[in-house]
Amino acid sequence: MARRRTFGYVRRLKSGRWQASYLDECTRRRMGAPSTFATKTDASLWLASIEIDTARGEQLRPELAQRPFRDWAEEWLAGLHVRPKTYVGYESSLRNHVLPVFGDRPIADITYRECKAFVDVLLRSGLAPGTAGEARKVLRLVLGEALRSDAIRRNPADGLRIPRGTRQEMVFLDPAQVVRLATEIANPPRPRSHPPKTWPAYGLLVRLAAWSGLRAGEIAALRVGRFDCRAGRLEIAESVQEIHGALIYGPPKTYSHRRVDLPTDLASELADHIEGRGYDSDAFVFTAPSGGPLRHHNFYKRFFKPAVLRAGLDPRTRFHDMRHTAAALMIAEGAHLLAVKERLGHSTIQVTADRYGHLFPSLEEALTDRLGATYRAALDGSTGS
């Protein structure tokens, strides 16, 4: 005798395929499978899986499962709370790479194999691993939004691997090279028909970057009122990003304020620079040549990069290498990794270790010598006793 079905309904269509459906207890609506089945057994197995999920409290919501990926992407993007530059990057990757492939697909129909094929095509097309990785990340985040809303049971983009791109090698300058670079920036060549023009403030800016480790956006957003000239201390509470030509001011990269103490002579130079301009607590410490807000892109192109070449430095030197140089100078002076982390404003000490841990072995020999001296002193003391 055939066992009577206790959950859902199965019926054969005129096409010969089978349709499965059930009554949703919450909405009292009849819910159907996303597609029909070749056999009655397949339809029954689908109903059995729905029944088990319902009993476990893991039932998916079919009406959400059939929403197109594009709708989920819009919902995810609208709820983002990230820095403006990050938002622009996500939106661009979504629009240029992800939506053309998945935009009209029902969210529950997307499979791991399709996600993997998507990434493989991006890499084969010549995109940099970083760009392909960003698209993979956006795809996974949108699918994660659907997962949290019970539209899908698992995230099909989980586990996708992207080969690590080549990280641009860091350039470390020694103190003399920093001073030479600052001098070149402050004294750019001029045509003979033009009167002499110097930019001592930009020379100071470079020295400040190399001895403080501030990010470019933090320097451009630094205000007069956040420098304590008596203590020689900077309060880092703001940063600026240039997005589509607009300057966007906000908190520093890790969203945490920090204080950075400056060497006495550097602090004195900064105090003289501020005093020479007149005190206005809300004014920027460094400005554009015309006096407006400093735009790092313009400064880098007009002043920094030409000065790198004139100073005879490694042509790969970027402004961010001033931050790397600051880390190297601190480590060379025996700074603890935690102190480097606090001064640079990293989110965790692991970030500091990953970036600059390779600089510490250079101190190993000196440390071993000091430990050896302590050991000999202890033995000599014991023998004397």
Disulfide bonds with the S-S distance in Angstrom:
none
